Amino acid sequence: MARATSKRPKSQRRKSKPGHVPVLEKKLSEIRPAPENDDIYGVIDPDDPEIIALAESITEHGLREPIVVSEDGYILSGHRRYAAATRLGLNNVPCRVESIRRTDDIDRFVLLLREYNRQRDKSLSVKLREELVNANPTESHRALSQYRDDLSIVDTAAFVIDGYKHRCQISGAKLPMLEAVLKVINDRRQFWPLSDRGIHYGLLNDPPLKHASKPNSRYNNTTKSYKSLVDLLTRARLTGQIPWNAIADVTRPVTTWKVYPDPRRFIRQEIDTFLKGYYRDLMQSQPHHIEIICEKNTVEPILRPIAGEFTLPLTSGRGYCSLPPRYEIAQRYRRSGKNKLILLIASDFDPDGDQIAHSFARSMRDDFGIDNIHPIKAALTAEQVAEHELPPMMTAKTTSVNYDRFVEQHGDDTVFELEALDPSDLQTILTEAIESVIDIDLYNAEVEAEANDAAFLDGVRNTVHEALKSMDWEQGE
């Protein structure tokens, strides 16, 4: 079979516009692919259907776009055309020669190679490798370091640490109480991290001796016992007898930053967790907008799983809730377009906790103009106190401005905290309160739809995951 040739004689030069590099015919054997093209754009397969189609087009219409090469014959633009021409066995091809030699200035050659290929439709991995060519590691790191330095400037003198504090060891006399504490912590493992207050109420179910040799030191619901517990919890964590992650103080939040040793670890994590944070709005078909309000942060971790199960907003007010969270609730209600706002409120059974529920609902009505509001005291109520036989916290503070109203309504000044409820009981109470105000059939239909959503997302994630795994994420040296 005769070898195909270009449609133009070897010596013919094409006319070029003023200011443009002239086009001339060069032997195919005199030009060669740039090795860097494989690194950036991937190795070209001569049997690729697109290369075959391009070869067929060249056979029918000729090579319409010249190949751009350097003075020493390396291709800057046209590697696919070169592969098609090689497949056809062409002797000569039209070329434009840039005034650069790859062997003299490899860095400039690679940048020019990238610029010639800017207009191509490229994959994500190709675009990433293009940008890595343009990135200057020295300048990028300098800018990153400067940014960190600007944020971390410390121009204040440190103070001298005075004195020493030596904590007492846990004596044998404290072991019965420590064992009781460990039992409460282990029994409530699913609710970790616990609060000191939650452990306190757990001990009241079977009060231990605070001191093994003192029969009258039985643990009770007093400030003195509570302080003894806090001290024991502190020492037991420092000695490793209680895991650090078993207890947390949610009233004192800590902010940390998730950092990585290099981009590869970050990319790998992002790939592994891709599309796994999806929540369907399970309340979208409900006739009413529902919000959960919690008086204190210490029980918020207990209520959060139930709120998540129903995808309901949960606001922890830490007492009388400040104005911004109430504003956000009003905004969510209005965006929902629903007719009624239902508030499920969890607060202590004491003068202030009782008033917190009323104050919150009143504010939503009077401050934010929400007239169609349905507030419910989900917990803690007098009926729940009796049903669960809760230990009282103490008597109500007579100094509370709500004291008289509370005693008049309930006929007693004994008060109870949310933490007095077993965590599982509190979760059950909230679940029942939610189910009493929603359409269960509509909710179940949304749960079923979420299962279909999950299957769809799995398909998308697997497809993208496989594509991303095939990419070479190695950083350049």
Beta strands, then each sheet from edge to edge (+ up, - down):
strand 1: 13-14
strand 2: 23-27
strand 3: 67-70
strand 4: 75-77
strand 5: 92-98
strand 6: 289-294
strand 7: 314-316
strand 8: 341-346
strand 9: 373-379
strand 10: 394-395
strand 11: 414-415
sheet 1: 1+ 2- 5+ 3+ 4-
sheet 2: 7+ 6+ 8+ 9+
sheet 3: 10+ 11-
end
